[in-house]
Amino acid sequence: MNTKSEEPPYLLAAQAGSVVRHLYSRLRAGEPATAADLCRTIGALQQLADDLTQVLPGLQAQLEESLLDGQIGAGDTTGEAWDKVADVGYSLAQARTGGLLLAAELRVSRRTLGELASL
């Protein structure tokens, strides 16, 4: 299955947020969540997590290019600017690792939910 979406990540984030809010409002109102609601929510979150893990390394590369081009970090010393870029890079790498783990767990949840729904 191809996990890379054609949608831009900001649109995926908006769609996933909308699906999650819809499910949350149903649960808050005391309505039971259907298997379809859960699958849709998990699927949207999985797609977003998968795509974000693909985008994050590119963000680091663009940040480094922007620093080299002088577009960012002009008010800092060279060492300070690189330290900040390295800090952001570390955070992006950690976010990517978390996203990979999240996407894997969401795939397992979705598969298990599908098995439960078919019983």
C-alpha positions in Angstrom: 0.0 0.0 0.0 1.3 3.4 -0.9 1.4 5.6 2.2 2.5 8.8 0.4 -0.4 11.1 -0.2 -0.7 13.5 -3.1 -2.2 16.0 -0.7 0.1 18.7 0.8 0.8 18.1 4.5 -1.0 21.2 5.7 -4.2 19.9 4.0 -3.8 16.5 5.5 -3.4 18.1 8.9 -6.6 20.1 8.4 -8.5 17.0 7.3 -7.1 14.8 10.1 -8.1 17.6 12.6 -11.6 17.7 11.2 -12.0 14.0 11.4 -10.7 13.9 15.0 -13.0 16.8 16.0 -16.0 15.1 14.5 -15.3 11.9 16.4 -14.6 13.8 19.6 -17.9 15.7 19.3 -19.9 12.5 18.8 -18.2 10.9 21.8 -18.8 14.0 23.9 -22.5 13.9 23.0 -22.7 10.4 24.2 -23.0 8.9 20.7 -21.2 5.6 20.2 -18.4 5.7 17.7 -18.9 3.3 14.8 -16.2 1.2 13.4 -16.3 3.4 10.3 -15.7 6.5 12.4 -12.8 4.8 14.2 -11.3 3.6 10.9 -11.7 7.0 9.3 -10.0 8.7 12.2 -7.2 6.3 12.5 -6.7 6.3 8.7 -6.5 10.1 8.6 -4.0 10.2 11.4 -2.0 7.4 9.9 -1.8 9.2 6.5 -0.8 12.4 8.2 1.9 10.7 10.3 3.2 8.8 7.2 3.4 12.0 5.1 5.0 14.1 7.9 7.8 11.6 8.3 8.6 12.2 4.6 8.5 16.0 4.9 10.5 16.5 8.0 14.0 15.7 6.6 13.4 18.1 3.7 12.6 20.9 6.2 16.0 20.4 7.8 17.7 20.6 4.5 15.8 23.8 3.6 16.7 25.3 7.0 20.4 24.6 6.4 20.2 26.1 2.9 18.5 29.2 4.2 21.2 29.6 6.8 24.0 29.2 4.1 22.2 31.7 1.9 22.0 34.2 4.7 18.2 34.2 4.8 18.1 33.3 8.5 20.5 33.8 11.4 21.8 37.2 10.3 21.6 38.6 13.9 23.6 35.7 15.4 27.2 34.7 15.2 28.0 31.8 12.8 28.4 29.4 15.7 25.1 30.5 17.3 23.2 30.2 14.1 24.5 26.7 13.4 23.8 25.7 17.0 20.2 26.8 16.5 19.9 25.0 13.2 21.4 21.9 14.8 18.8 22.1 17.7 16.0 22.4 15.2 17.4 19.5 13.2 17.6 17.4 16.3 14.0 18.2 17.2 12.9 17.4 13.6 14.7 14.1 13.8 13.0 13.2 17.0 9.6 14.2 15.6 10.3 12.0 12.6 11.1 9.1 14.8 8.0 9.7 16.8 6.0 10.0 13.6 7.3 6.7 12.3 6.4 5.0 15.6 3.0 6.6 15.6 2.3 5.6 12.0 3.3 2.0 12.7 1.1 1.8 15.8 -1.8 3.4 13.9 -1.4 0.7 11.1 -1.6 -2.0 13.8 -4.7 -0.4 15.4 -6.4 0.0 12.0 -5.7 -3.6 11.1 -6.9 -4.9 14.5 -10.0 -2.7 14.3 -10.8 -4.1 10.8 -10.5 -7.6 12.2 -12.9 -6.7 15.1 -15.4 -5.2 12.7 -15.4 -8.3 10.5 -16.4 -10.6 13.4 
